[in-house]
Amino acid sequence: MQDAARRDGIFLTPLSGFRSVKDQQSVFYGVKAARNQNIRQRAKVSAPPGFSEHHTGYALDIGDANSPATHLEFDFENTEAFYWLQKHANRFHFELSFPPDNTRGIMYEPWHWRFVGDDHSTVTFYGQRVVTP
């Protein structure tokens, strides 16, 4: 996907991929606490340890190398990289994990994408209800 984007003049930057439970503890309890957020507020913007899509190895936070100030920020949705992902990510079996008004109640994260291109990833994110022909 990164090569295809580059051919179109878009420079996708992987920001965060697999994250261990220990790493997620640091994010959830350290970084978010420093922002004076209570547990409920933190859970809307960052998964509690043990519940992050990053634990699966299928999730990826993506940035735009031409707009580093937008990394992990809502403004990422205004970048060429985000526009490219919206148009082309599905060709590579990636989807936006937390679109606006998602049913899981997780805050919109335009930078957070997940791979759903094999049986294991599909079952991981959608459960057994998805049947592969």
N, C-alpha and C positions, 0 to 999 in steps of 0.2 A: 504494500500500500504506500509506503514511504517513497519507493522508487517511482511509482505511478504519479504521485503528487509532485515529485521533483520534476518529472518530465513536463508537467503542466505549470512549472514555475512556482510551486507551493512547497514550502519547507516545513514539514511536520516535525515536531520535536517531542520525543517521548520524555515525559516528566516523571512519571511514577508508574511502575508496573507491579510485579509481585511485592506484597508487603506482608511480613510475618505478623503474628498476633502481638509479639513484643513491640514491633515497630508501630503497629496500630495503637497500642497502649500509649506510646509516646505522643502520637498525634492526638488521640482522644483526650487523654488526661493532662498532657503537658501543654501543647500548643493551644488547644481550645480553652483550657483553664486560664492560660495567660491572657486570653481575651475576655475574661470575666463572664464566661458563659456557664450556666448551670447544666446539669446532665441532660435535661430535656432539650435545651437549646443546642447542645453539642450533638445530640443524636439526630437532629434535623440536618446538620451540615457535615457530619462525619459519623460513619458507622462505629458503633461500639466494638471493642476488640472481640474477635471471633465472628463478626457479622459483616465484615467488609468484603465487597466483591474483589478487592485486591488480593485477598487470601486465596482465591481460586486460581490465580495466575492468568485469568482471562481478561481482567480489567486493565485499562491503560488510561492514564491521564495524558492528554495530548496538548501541546502548545504550538504556537506559530513562531518559528525562528526569526521571522521578520518583525514580530511584535512581542518581544519578551515581557513587556510591561503588562500584557494581558494573561500571562501564565497563571492558571488557577484563579482567574477573575471572571466575572460575568461579561466583561468587555470582550472576552475571547469570541463570543458569538458574533462580533462585528468584524472579525478578521477574515482574510481570504482563506486561511486554513480551515476555519469552521464552515464557510460556504462550500469549500471543496469536499469536506467530510460529509456534509448533508447530502451532497449530490452523488458521491462516489463510495462512501464507506461500505454500503451494503454489498457492493461488488466483491468486497474482501471479507464479507461476513462479519462486519462490525456494525453495531448500533449504539445510539446514544442511550446510556443507562438510565439517566434520570431527566427525562424531558419535563418541560413545564407541566404542572398539574398532574404529575404521575400518580398512579393509584397507590403507590407505596408511601406517599406523604413525605418523600425525601426532597430536600431542596434541589431545585434545578441546577445542574452542573454541566454547562456546555462543553467542558473539557474532558468529561468522564465517559469513556466509550468501552464497550465490551465485545469480545469475540464470541460469536454464536454460530460457528461454522462446522461443528462436528456434533455427534450424538451426545457426548459427555457434557459439552458446554451448553447445549440446548436443554438437557435434563437439569443441569445445575441451575439455570436461570428460569426455566419454565416448568420444571417438574415433568412427571410422567404423562401429563395431559397432551403433550405434543407427540404425535405419531409420525415416524419417518416411514414413507412408503417403501 
